[in-house]
Amino acid sequence: MRRSHPSAFRSVESKSSQLVGMEEALTPTEKNGFCIIDVTPDKMTFTQFMWRPPQPVQEIDTMRPALVYEVPRRA
């Protein structure tokens, strides 16, 4: 466990809730980032990126997504 994250000081790991049933698409991590959501008539596409200072802002233009997740529109 990395000492730079708040959960390290609480001696707790990052993990999904054990009380809620879910499909885990990306393992929890304590890293900042952002999400771009594309909404079309057929679906929503969530593209998640991991980035935080001191990484240069210029990296955002060329970084690869950590996860791309599509949610189809219900009929």
PDB file of N, CA, C and O in Angstrom:
ATOM      1  N   MET A   1       0.853  -1.169   0.000  1.00  0.00           N
ATOM      2  CA  MET A   1       0.000   0.000   0.000  1.00  0.00           C
ATOM      3  C   MET A   1       0.901   1.235   0.000  1.00  0.00           C
ATOM      4  O   MET A   1       1.864   1.308   0.764  1.00  0.00           O
ATOM      5  N   ARG A   2       0.590   2.186  -0.846  1.00  0.00           N
ATOM      6  CA  ARG A   2       1.401   3.393  -0.948  1.00  0.00           C
ATOM      7  C   ARG A   2       1.052   4.353   0.171  1.00  0.00           C
ATOM      8  O   ARG A   2      -0.123   4.546   0.482  1.00  0.00           O
ATOM      9  N   ARG A   3       2.040   4.943   0.765  1.00  0.00           N
ATOM     10  CA  ARG A   3       1.837   5.869   1.876  1.00  0.00           C
ATOM     11  C   ARG A   3       1.366   7.238   1.420  1.00  0.00           C
ATOM     12  O   ARG A   3       1.031   8.069   2.264  1.00  0.00           O
ATOM     13  N   SER A   4       1.325   7.509   0.136  1.00  0.00           N
ATOM     14  CA  SER A   4       0.920   8.829  -0.349  1.00  0.00           C
ATOM     15  C   SER A   4      -0.599   8.981  -0.438  1.00  0.00           C
ATOM     16  O   SER A   4      -1.083  10.086  -0.682  1.00  0.00           O
ATOM     17  N   HIS A   5      -1.356   7.913  -0.249  1.00  0.00           N
ATOM     18  CA  HIS A   5      -2.808   7.978  -0.373  1.00  0.00           C
ATOM     19  C   HIS A   5      -3.470   7.977   1.001  1.00  0.00           C
ATOM     20  O   HIS A   5      -2.962   7.353   1.933  1.00  0.00           O
ATOM     21  N   PRO A   6      -4.605   8.673   1.136  1.00  0.00           N
ATOM     22  CA  PRO A   6      -5.283   8.770   2.430  1.00  0.00           C
ATOM     23  C   PRO A   6      -5.625   7.415   3.051  1.00  0.00           C
ATOM     24  O   PRO A   6      -5.555   7.268   4.271  1.00  0.00           O
ATOM     25  N   SER A   7      -5.991   6.428   2.241  1.00  0.00           N
ATOM     26  CA  SER A   7      -6.359   5.137   2.818  1.00  0.00           C
ATOM     27  C   SER A   7      -5.169   4.462   3.492  1.00  0.00           C
ATOM     28  O   SER A   7      -5.351   3.649   4.399  1.00  0.00           O
ATOM     29  N   ALA A   8      -3.962   4.787   3.062  1.00  0.00           N
ATOM     30  CA  ALA A   8      -2.778   4.208   3.694  1.00  0.00           C
ATOM     31  C   ALA A   8      -2.678   4.640   5.153  1.00  0.00           C
ATOM     32  O   ALA A   8      -2.249   3.861   6.004  1.00  0.00           O
ATOM     33  N   PHE A   9      -3.065   5.856   5.439  1.00  0.00           N
ATOM     34  CA  PHE A   9      -3.017   6.343   6.819  1.00  0.00           C
ATOM     35  C   PHE A   9      -4.118   5.732   7.675  1.00  0.00           C
ATOM     36  O   PHE A   9      -3.997   5.676   8.898  1.00  0.00           O
ATOM     37  N   ARG A  10      -5.188   5.276   7.037  1.00  0.00           N
ATOM     38  CA  ARG A  10      -6.278   4.611   7.757  1.00  0.00           C
ATOM     39  C   ARG A  10      -6.077   3.095   7.777  1.00  0.00           C
ATOM     40  O   ARG A  10      -6.872   2.372   8.378  1.00  0.00           O
ATOM     41  N   SER A  11      -5.025   2.617   7.126  1.00  0.00           N
ATOM     42  CA  SER A  11      -4.740   1.181   7.002  1.00  0.00           C
ATOM     43  C   SER A  11      -5.899   0.453   6.337  1.00  0.00           C
ATOM     44  O   SER A  11      -6.295  -0.628   6.771  1.00  0.00           O
ATOM     45  N   VAL A  12      -6.438   1.051   5.281  1.00  0.00           N
ATOM     46  CA  VAL A  12      -7.558   0.486   4.527  1.00  0.00           C
ATOM     47  C   VAL A  12      -7.168   0.468   3.052  1.00  0.00           C
ATOM     48  O   VAL A  12      -6.611   1.441   2.544  1.00  0.00           O
ATOM     49  N   GLU A  13      -7.459  -0.635   2.367  1.00  0.00           N
ATOM     50  CA  GLU A  13      -7.192  -0.720   0.931  1.00  0.00           C
ATOM     51  C   GLU A  13      -8.353  -0.145   0.137  1.00  0.00           C
ATOM     52  O   GLU A  13      -9.488  -0.115   0.612  1.00  0.00           O
ATOM     53  N   SER A  14      -8.065   0.310  -1.071  1.00  0.00           N
ATOM     54  CA  SER A  14      -9.119   0.751  -1.981  1.00  0.00           C
ATOM     55  C   SER A  14      -9.795  -0.483  -2.548  1.00  0.00           C
ATOM     56  O   SER A  14      -9.138  -1.337  -3.143  1.00  0.00           O
ATOM     57  N   LYS A  15     -11.106  -0.581  -2.366  1.00  0.00           N
ATOM     58  CA  LYS A  15     -11.831  -1.709  -2.947  1.00  0.00           C
ATOM     59  C   LYS A  15     -13.305  -1.356  -3.048  1.00  0.00           C
ATOM     60  O   LYS A  15     -13.792  -0.454  -2.366  1.00  0.00           O
ATOM     61  N   SER A  16     -13.994  -2.072  -3.896  1.00  0.00           N
ATOM     62  CA  SER A  16     -15.427  -1.863  -4.095  1.00  0.00           C
ATOM     63  C   SER A  16     -16.198  -2.259  -2.849  1.00  0.00           C
ATOM     64  O   SER A  16     -15.729  -3.050  -2.030  1.00  0.00           O
ATOM     65  N   SER A  17     -17.384  -1.695  -2.723  1.00  0.00           N
ATOM     66  CA  SER A  17     -18.261  -2.043  -1.602  1.00  0.00           C
ATOM     67  C   SER A  17     -18.592  -3.522  -1.648  1.00  0.00           C
ATOM     68  O   SER A  17     -18.827  -4.085  -2.718  1.00  0.00           O
ATOM     69  N   GLN A  18     -18.610  -4.138  -0.496  1.00  0.00           N
ATOM     70  CA  GLN A  18     -18.994  -5.535  -0.387  1.00  0.00           C
ATOM     71  C   GLN A  18     -20.490  -5.670  -0.106  1.00  0.00           C
ATOM     72  O   GLN A  18     -21.017  -6.781  -0.058  1.00  0.00           O
ATOM     73  N   LEU A  19     -21.178  -4.530   0.081  1.00  0.00           N
ATOM     74  CA  LEU A  19     -22.597  -4.531   0.409  1.00  0.00           C
ATOM     75  C   LEU A  19     -23.499  -4.362  -0.807  1.00  0.00           C
ATOM     76  O   LEU A  19     -24.708  -4.575  -0.726  1.00  0.00           O
ATOM     77  N   VAL A  20     -22.905  -3.979  -1.932  1.00  0.00           N
ATOM     78  CA  VAL A  20     -23.677  -3.712  -3.144  1.00  0.00           C
ATOM     79  C   VAL A  20     -23.192  -4.654  -4.239  1.00  0.00           C
ATOM     80  O   VAL A  20     -21.990  -4.735  -4.495  1.00  0.00           O
ATOM     81  N   GLY A  21     -24.103  -5.360  -4.884  1.00  0.00           N
ATOM     82  CA  GLY A  21     -23.721  -6.232  -5.994  1.00  0.00           C
ATOM     83  C   GLY A  21     -23.383  -5.399  -7.217  1.00  0.00           C
ATOM     84  O   GLY A  21     -24.151  -4.515  -7.598  1.00  0.00           O
ATOM     85  N   MET A  22     -22.255  -5.668  -7.829  1.00  0.00           N
ATOM     86  CA  MET A  22     -21.847  -4.894  -8.998  1.00  0.00           C
ATOM     87  C   MET A  22     -20.871  -5.682  -9.851  1.00  0.00           C
ATOM     88  O   MET A  22     -20.245  -6.644  -9.404  1.00  0.00           O
ATOM     89  N   GLU A  23     -20.766  -5.243 -11.081  1.00  0.00           N
ATOM     90  CA  GLU A  23     -19.766  -5.783 -11.990  1.00  0.00           C
ATOM     91  C   GLU A  23     -18.617  -4.786 -11.993  1.00  0.00           C
ATOM     92  O   GLU A  23     -18.806  -3.624 -12.351  1.00  0.00           O
ATOM     93  N   GLU A  24     -17.446  -5.223 -11.605  1.00  0.00           N
ATOM     94  CA  GLU A  24     -16.291  -4.341 -11.500  1.00  0.00           C
ATOM     95  C   GLU A  24     -15.573  -4.272 -12.847  1.00  0.00           C
ATOM     96  O   GLU A  24     -14.938  -5.239 -13.267  1.00  0.00           O
ATOM     97  N   ALA A  25     -15.677  -3.127 -13.520  1.00  0.00           N
ATOM     98  CA  ALA A  25     -15.053  -2.955 -14.832  1.00  0.00           C
ATOM     99  C   ALA A  25     -13.605  -2.485 -14.714  1.00  0.00           C
ATOM    100  O   ALA A  25     -12.800  -2.718 -15.615  1.00  0.00           O
ATOM    101  N   LEU A  26     -13.275  -1.826 -13.605  1.00  0.00           N
ATOM    102  CA  LEU A  26     -11.925  -1.311 -13.379  1.00  0.00           C
ATOM    103  C   LEU A  26     -11.619  -1.443 -11.895  1.00  0.00           C
ATOM    104  O   LEU A  26     -12.409  -1.011 -11.056  1.00  0.00           O
ATOM    105  N   THR A  27     -10.495  -2.028 -11.572  1.00  0.00           N
ATOM    106  CA  THR A  27     -10.118  -2.193 -10.177  1.00  0.00           C
ATOM    107  C   THR A  27      -9.960  -0.828  -9.523  1.00  0.00           C
ATOM    108  O   THR A  27      -9.334   0.058 -10.105  1.00  0.00           O
ATOM    109  N   PRO A  28     -10.514  -0.636  -8.324  1.00  0.00           N
ATOM    110  CA  PRO A  28     -10.380   0.656  -7.659  1.00  0.00           C
ATOM    111  C   PRO A  28      -8.915   1.027  -7.458  1.00  0.00           C
ATOM    112  O   PRO A  28      -8.083   0.183  -7.125  1.00  0.00           O
ATOM    113  N   THR A  29      -8.623   2.291  -7.664  1.00  0.00           N
ATOM    114  CA  THR A  29      -7.280   2.813  -7.466  1.00  0.00           C
ATOM    115  C   THR A  29      -7.394   4.219  -6.908  1.00  0.00           C
ATOM    116  O   THR A  29      -8.370   4.921  -7.172  1.00  0.00           O
ATOM    117  N   GLU A  30      -6.423   4.620  -6.157  1.00  0.00           N
ATOM    118  CA  GLU A  30      -6.435   5.973  -5.610  1.00  0.00           C
ATOM    119  C   GLU A  30      -5.552   6.848  -6.479  1.00  0.00           C
ATOM    120  O   GLU A  30      -4.462   7.258  -6.081  1.00  0.00           O
ATOM    121  N   LYS A  31      -6.042   7.117  -7.651  1.00  0.00           N
ATOM    122  CA  LYS A  31      -5.354   8.017  -8.560  1.00  0.00           C
ATOM    123  C   LYS A  31      -6.407   8.930  -9.164  1.00  0.00           C
ATOM    124  O   LYS A  31      -7.467   8.469  -9.588  1.00  0.00           O
ATOM    125  N   ASN A  32      -6.121  10.198  -9.202  1.00  0.00           N
ATOM    126  CA  ASN A  32      -7.062  11.150  -9.780  1.00  0.00           C
ATOM    127  C   ASN A  32      -7.188  10.929 -11.276  1.00  0.00           C
ATOM    128  O   ASN A  32      -6.388  10.212 -11.877  1.00  0.00           O
ATOM    129  N   GLY A  33      -8.175  11.537 -11.861  1.00  0.00           N
ATOM    130  CA  GLY A  33      -8.361  11.421 -13.291  1.00  0.00           C
ATOM    131  C   GLY A  33      -9.601  12.155 -13.720  1.00  0.00           C
ATOM    132  O   GLY A  33     -10.118  13.010 -13.001  1.00  0.00           O
ATOM    133  N   PHE A  34     -10.074  11.814 -14.902  1.00  0.00           N
ATOM    134  CA  PHE A  34     -11.266  12.456 -15.438  1.00  0.00           C
ATOM    135  C   PHE A  34     -11.957  11.500 -16.392  1.00  0.00           C
ATOM    136  O   PHE A  34     -11.372  10.515 -16.841  1.00  0.00           O
ATOM    137  N   CYS A  35     -13.216  11.807 -16.694  1.00  0.00           N
ATOM    138  CA  CYS A  35     -14.031  10.960 -17.559  1.00  0.00           C
ATOM    139  C   CYS A  35     -14.664  11.821 -18.644  1.00  0.00           C
ATOM    140  O   CYS A  35     -15.175  12.906 -18.368  1.00  0.00           O
ATOM    141  N   ILE A  36     -14.627  11.339 -19.858  1.00  0.00           N
ATOM    142  CA  ILE A  36     -15.324  11.983 -20.974  1.00  0.00           C
ATOM    143  C   ILE A  36     -16.508  11.087 -21.312  1.00  0.00           C
ATOM    144  O   ILE A  36     -16.343   9.886 -21.527  1.00  0.00           O
ATOM    145  N   ILE A  37     -17.702  11.674 -21.358  1.00  0.00           N
ATOM    146  CA  ILE A  37     -18.910  10.898 -21.643  1.00  0.00           C
ATOM    147  C   ILE A  37     -19.481  11.358 -22.981  1.00  0.00           C
ATOM    148  O   ILE A  37     -19.875  12.514 -23.135  1.00  0.00           O
ATOM    149  N   ASP A  38     -19.520  10.446 -23.940  1.00  0.00           N
ATOM    150  CA  ASP A  38     -20.117  10.716 -25.254  1.00  0.00           C
ATOM    151  C   ASP A  38     -21.530  10.154 -25.242  1.00  0.00           C
ATOM    152  O   ASP A  38     -21.731   8.964 -25.003  1.00  0.00           O
ATOM    153  N   VAL A  39     -22.505  11.015 -25.500  1.00  0.00           N
ATOM    154  CA  VAL A  39     -23.908  10.607 -25.500  1.00  0.00           C
ATOM    155  C   VAL A  39     -24.438  10.685 -26.927  1.00  0.00           C
ATOM    156  O   VAL A  39     -24.394  11.738 -27.562  1.00  0.00           O
ATOM    157  N   THR A  40     -24.940   9.555 -27.422  1.00  0.00           N
ATOM    158  CA  THR A  40     -25.547   9.490 -28.747  1.00  0.00           C
ATOM    159  C   THR A  40     -26.944   8.889 -28.582  1.00  0.00           C
ATOM    160  O   THR A  40     -27.272   8.402 -27.500  1.00  0.00           O
ATOM    161  N   PRO A  41     -27.762   8.912 -29.612  1.00  0.00           N
ATOM    162  CA  PRO A  41     -29.098   8.309 -29.496  1.00  0.00           C
ATOM    163  C   PRO A  41     -29.067   6.809 -29.163  1.00  0.00           C
ATOM    164  O   PRO A  41     -30.018   6.289 -28.580  1.00  0.00           O
ATOM    165  N   ASP A  42     -27.974   6.107 -29.532  1.00  0.00           N
ATOM    166  CA  ASP A  42     -27.896   4.659 -29.338  1.00  0.00           C
ATOM    167  C   ASP A  42     -27.222   4.216 -28.047  1.00  0.00           C
ATOM    168  O   ASP A  42     -27.511   3.134 -27.534  1.00  0.00           O
ATOM    169  N   LYS A  43     -26.322   5.049 -27.518  1.00  0.00           N
ATOM    170  CA  LYS A  43     -25.539   4.600 -26.358  1.00  0.00           C
ATOM    171  C   LYS A  43     -24.839   5.775 -25.680  1.00  0.00           C
ATOM    172  O   LYS A  43     -24.804   6.891 -26.197  1.00  0.00           O
ATOM    173  N   MET A  44     -24.284   5.482 -24.505  1.00  0.00           N
ATOM    174  CA  MET A  44     -23.379   6.405 -23.821  1.00  0.00           C
ATOM    175  C   MET A  44     -22.036   5.693 -23.714  1.00  0.00           C
ATOM    176  O   MET A  44     -21.978   4.521 -23.343  1.00  0.00           O
ATOM    177  N   THR A  45     -20.963   6.397 -24.038  1.00  0.00           N
ATOM    178  CA  THR A  45     -19.628   5.836 -23.950  1.00  0.00           C
ATOM    179  C   THR A  45     -18.844   6.627 -22.911  1.00  0.00           C
ATOM    180  O   THR A  45     -18.667   7.838 -23.041  1.00  0.00           O
ATOM    181  N   PHE A  46     -18.377   5.929 -21.878  1.00  0.00           N
ATOM    182  CA  PHE A  46     -17.598   6.533 -20.809  1.00  0.00           C
ATOM    183  C   PHE A  46     -16.125   6.204 -21.049  1.00  0.00           C
ATOM    184  O   PHE A  46     -15.754   5.031 -21.107  1.00  0.00           O
ATOM    185  N   THR A  47     -15.297   7.216 -21.187  1.00  0.00           N
ATOM    186  CA  THR A  47     -13.869   7.023 -21.382  1.00  0.00           C
ATOM    187  C   THR A  47     -13.163   7.624 -20.175  1.00  0.00           C
ATOM    188  O   THR A  47     -13.203   8.836 -19.962  1.00  0.00           O
ATOM    189  N   GLN A  48     -12.518   6.770 -19.386  1.00  0.00           N
ATOM    190  CA  GLN A  48     -11.878   7.214 -18.154  1.00  0.00           C
ATOM    191  C   GLN A  48     -10.364   7.273 -18.323  1.00  0.00           C
ATOM    192  O   GLN A  48      -9.745   6.387 -18.912  1.00  0.00           O
ATOM    193  N   PHE A  49      -9.795   8.343 -17.786  1.00  0.00           N
ATOM    194  CA  PHE A  49      -8.359   8.579 -17.859  1.00  0.00           C
ATOM    195  C   PHE A  49      -7.790   8.759 -16.453  1.00  0.00           C
ATOM    196  O   PHE A  49      -8.467   9.284 -15.568  1.00  0.00           O
ATOM    197  N   MET A  50      -6.554   8.325 -16.251  1.00  0.00           N
ATOM    198  CA  MET A  50      -5.867   8.524 -14.979  1.00  0.00           C
ATOM    199  C   MET A  50      -4.775   9.571 -15.199  1.00  0.00           C
ATOM    200  O   MET A  50      -3.841   9.365 -15.973  1.00  0.00           O
ATOM    201  N   TRP A  51      -4.915  10.691 -14.506  1.00  0.00           N
ATOM    202  CA  TRP A  51      -3.945  11.785 -14.604  1.00  0.00           C
ATOM    203  C   TRP A  51      -4.000  12.611 -13.340  1.00  0.00           C
ATOM    204  O   TRP A  51      -5.065  12.780 -12.747  1.00  0.00           O
ATOM    205  N   ARG A  52      -2.869  13.120 -12.928  1.00  0.00           N
ATOM    206  CA  ARG A  52      -2.835  14.050 -11.804  1.00  0.00           C
ATOM    207  C   ARG A  52      -1.500  14.786 -11.798  1.00  0.00           C
ATOM    208  O   ARG A  52      -0.488  14.267 -12.269  1.00  0.00           O
ATOM    209  N   PRO A  53      -1.513  15.990 -11.261  1.00  0.00           N
ATOM    210  CA  PRO A  53      -0.249  16.707 -11.101  1.00  0.00           C
ATOM    211  C   PRO A  53       0.669  15.878 -10.199  1.00  0.00           C
ATOM    212  O   PRO A  53       0.180  15.246  -9.262  1.00  0.00           O
ATOM    213  N   PRO A  54       1.924  15.859 -10.437  1.00  0.00           N
ATOM    214  CA  PRO A  54       2.710  16.761 -11.261  1.00  0.00           C
ATOM    215  C   PRO A  54       2.867  16.333 -12.716  1.00  0.00           C
ATOM    216  O   PRO A  54       3.734  16.863 -13.410  1.00  0.00           O
ATOM    217  N   GLN A  55       2.051  15.385 -13.207  1.00  0.00           N
ATOM    218  CA  GLN A  55       2.137  15.035 -14.626  1.00  0.00           C
ATOM    219  C   GLN A  55       1.878  16.291 -15.455  1.00  0.00           C
ATOM    220  O   GLN A  55       1.006  17.089 -15.114  1.00  0.00           O
ATOM    221  N   PRO A  56       2.628  16.470 -16.539  1.00  0.00           N
ATOM    222  CA  PRO A  56       2.413  17.654 -17.381  1.00  0.00           C
ATOM    223  C   PRO A  56       1.029  17.629 -18.032  1.00  0.00           C
ATOM    224  O   PRO A  56       0.546  16.572 -18.437  1.00  0.00           O
ATOM    225  N   VAL A  57       0.404  18.784 -18.129  1.00  0.00           N
ATOM    226  CA  VAL A  57      -0.900  18.923 -18.776  1.00  0.00           C
ATOM    227  C   VAL A  57      -0.823  18.452 -20.224  1.00  0.00           C
ATOM    228  O   VAL A  57      -1.813  17.949 -20.755  1.00  0.00           O
ATOM    229  N   GLN A  58       0.316  18.600 -20.865  1.00  0.00           N
ATOM    230  CA  GLN A  58       0.481  18.196 -22.266  1.00  0.00           C
ATOM    231  C   GLN A  58       0.266  16.694 -22.465  1.00  0.00           C
ATOM    232  O   GLN A  58      -0.065  16.266 -23.571  1.00  0.00           O
ATOM    233  N   GLU A  59       0.446  15.897 -21.428  1.00  0.00           N
ATOM    234  CA  GLU A  59       0.224  14.444 -21.543  1.00  0.00           C
ATOM    235  C   GLU A  59      -1.232  14.103 -21.832  1.00  0.00           C
ATOM    236  O   GLU A  59      -1.519  13.049 -22.401  1.00  0.00           O
ATOM    237  N   ILE A  60      -2.141  14.971 -21.452  1.00  0.00           N
ATOM    238  CA  ILE A  60      -3.566  14.689 -21.630  1.00  0.00           C
ATOM    239  C   ILE A  60      -3.903  14.465 -23.103  1.00  0.00           C
ATOM    240  O   ILE A  60      -4.745  13.626 -23.421  1.00  0.00           O
ATOM    241  N   ASP A  61      -3.259  15.200 -24.002  1.00  0.00           N
ATOM    242  CA  ASP A  61      -3.554  15.081 -25.441  1.00  0.00           C
ATOM    243  C   ASP A  61      -3.195  13.725 -26.021  1.00  0.00           C
ATOM    244  O   ASP A  61      -3.781  13.320 -27.025  1.00  0.00           O
ATOM    245  N   THR A  62      -2.250  13.008 -25.420  1.00  0.00           N
ATOM    246  CA  THR A  62      -1.780  11.752 -26.009  1.00  0.00           C
ATOM    247  C   THR A  62      -1.990  10.535 -25.118  1.00  0.00           C
ATOM    248  O   THR A  62      -1.624   9.424 -25.503  1.00  0.00           O
ATOM    249  N   MET A  63      -2.575  10.720 -23.933  1.00  0.00           N
ATOM    250  CA  MET A  63      -2.708   9.574 -23.033  1.00  0.00           C
ATOM    251  C   MET A  63      -3.773   8.592 -23.508  1.00  0.00           C
ATOM    252  O   MET A  63      -4.737   8.956 -24.181  1.00  0.00           O
ATOM    253  N   ARG A  64      -3.566   7.357 -23.139  1.00  0.00           N
ATOM    254  CA  ARG A  64      -4.515   6.290 -23.462  1.00  0.00           C
ATOM    255  C   ARG A  64      -5.520   6.173 -22.326  1.00  0.00           C
ATOM    256  O   ARG A  64      -5.172   6.399 -21.167  1.00  0.00           O
ATOM    257  N   PRO A  65      -6.758   5.823 -22.641  1.00  0.00           N
ATOM    258  CA  PRO A  65      -7.747   5.673 -21.573  1.00  0.00           C
ATOM    259  C   PRO A  65      -7.448   4.464 -20.686  1.00  0.00           C
ATOM    260  O   PRO A  65      -6.904   3.457 -21.139  1.00  0.00           O
ATOM    261  N   ALA A  66      -7.817   4.591 -19.417  1.00  0.00           N
ATOM    262  CA  ALA A  66      -7.697   3.469 -18.491  1.00  0.00           C
ATOM    263  C   ALA A  66      -8.844   2.490 -18.708  1.00  0.00           C
ATOM    264  O   ALA A  66      -8.710   1.291 -18.465  1.00  0.00           O
ATOM    265  N   LEU A  67      -9.987   3.029 -19.175  1.00  0.00           N
ATOM    266  CA  LEU A  67     -11.166   2.192 -19.386  1.00  0.00           C
ATOM    267  C   LEU A  67     -12.104   2.887 -20.358  1.00  0.00           C
ATOM    268  O   LEU A  67     -12.301   4.100 -20.278  1.00  0.00           O
ATOM    269  N   VAL A  68     -12.680   2.126 -21.270  1.00  0.00           N
ATOM    270  CA  VAL A  68     -13.763   2.601 -22.134  1.00  0.00           C
ATOM    271  C   VAL A  68     -14.934   1.669 -21.883  1.00  0.00           C
ATOM    272  O   VAL A  68     -14.812   0.452 -22.029  1.00  0.00           O
ATOM    273  N   TYR A  69     -16.073   2.245 -21.504  1.00  0.00           N
ATOM    274  CA  TYR A  69     -17.229   1.449 -21.107  1.00  0.00           C
ATOM    275  C   TYR A  69     -18.461   1.987 -21.830  1.00  0.00           C
ATOM    276  O   TYR A  69     -18.768   3.175 -21.735  1.00  0.00           O
ATOM    277  N   GLU A  70     -19.157   1.126 -22.543  1.00  0.00           N
ATOM    278  CA  GLU A  70     -20.351   1.547 -23.300  1.00  0.00           C
ATOM    279  C   GLU A  70     -21.618   1.042 -22.630  1.00  0.00           C
ATOM    280  O   GLU A  70     -21.683  -0.094 -22.162  1.00  0.00           O
ATOM    281  N   VAL A  71     -22.616   1.903 -22.594  1.00  0.00           N
ATOM    282  CA  VAL A  71     -23.923   1.545 -22.057  1.00  0.00           C
ATOM    283  C   VAL A  71     -24.949   1.749 -23.174  1.00  0.00           C
ATOM    284  O   VAL A  71     -25.225   2.888 -23.551  1.00  0.00           O
ATOM    285  N   PRO A  72     -25.514   0.670 -23.705  1.00  0.00           N
ATOM    286  CA  PRO A  72     -26.492   0.816 -24.790  1.00  0.00           C
ATOM    287  C   PRO A  72     -27.800   1.415 -24.278  1.00  0.00           C
ATOM    288  O   PRO A  72     -28.155   1.273 -23.108  1.00  0.00           O
ATOM    289  N   ARG A  73     -28.495   2.078 -25.176  1.00  0.00           N
ATOM    290  CA  ARG A  73     -29.795   2.644 -24.819  1.00  0.00           C
ATOM    291  C   ARG A  73     -30.807   1.514 -24.690  1.00  0.00           C
ATOM    292  O   ARG A  73     -30.810   0.573 -25.484  1.00  0.00           O
ATOM    293  N   ARG A  74     -31.656   1.618 -23.691  1.00  0.00           N
ATOM    294  CA  ARG A  74     -32.706   0.617 -23.508  1.00  0.00           C
ATOM    295  C   ARG A  74     -33.779   0.813 -24.569  1.00  0.00           C
ATOM    296  O   ARG A  74     -34.074   1.934 -24.984  1.00  0.00           O
ATOM    297  N   ALA A  75     -34.347  -0.288 -24.991  1.00  0.00           N
ATOM    298  CA  ALA A  75     -35.402  -0.234 -26.015  1.00  0.00           C
ATOM    299  C   ALA A  75     -36.696   0.258 -25.439  1.00  0.00           C
ATOM    300  O   ALA A  75     -37.689   0.367 -26.157  1.00  0.00           O
TER     301      ALA A  75
END
